[in-house]
Amino acid sequence: MFKKGIALLFTIFFGMTIGCGKKAEETKIISIIASVGDVKIVSQNKEQTTNPGTILSKDDTIITGNKSFIDLNFLDRGVIRIGENSNVNIDLLTADAMKESAKMNMQKGKMVITLSRLRKDSSFEVRTSTSVAAVRGTTLKVISDESGSKVYVVKGKVSVAPISDGIVVNSAEKVVEENYTVALAKQEVQEIAEKKKEFQAVEITKSEIEEIKVELKEISKAPIKNEEITIEAREIVEENPQHKKEPEKKSAPRQQKKSEPVTSATEKKAEAVSGPGAQKKNTIPIAPNL
């Protein structure tokens, strides 16, 4: 009887250990890679450490000071850099064998995110006071301040919807293409919600791209298992800024080749009518018949 009791206790303990292990794995969705400067993680009204490997949970708030930042690992599928003077709260964090979901609410500050393609039905969202950006596999930057927000799509596509009075205006949602940005000011989102105006995406300026590249250069050095992320960041950083002009350079020779036969035929026709070579050409077919 005693042995059976011991065996039962061992079984319960072993099961609890496995269960706790699985729970820990399920909650290890976002963890700290590194932090620089004045960075605080507030969890349940208590400040916790910012050591590399620390796991963050739902409702945790990340606060960064001047000239400070923190890099976060998202399931080895992406890197999230929260820049200086930011306040970001984790609104949602779930994961299982089939999908993963995360929602980050940025009250102010800036974030640079680079993600590999997520699994089907998975989601990653960044929300500000005036916008929500839904990401599935891309590189983007989000800035939020008192006036509103801006979303920069550096690679891939991002679905952006305005937020008015805390409500997402899904009817105004737009897909923002690569190398484009949208700005949603607080004074404009109400008009958008009332369908009085639409927001438009504009091309990212050269100076804005260069600024993002500086941040991605650092992100590309992040020690994560998924090499796809660091490779993508490096490709963006090392990309030739003149890459858009290359197709035009390649098309120029093809145009010249096409125009050469036309010019040649015209010249031959002109010579056949009035040029000195016309007499020579006319005597060639006549001579054999003689």
Disulfide bonds with the S-S distance in Angstrom:
none
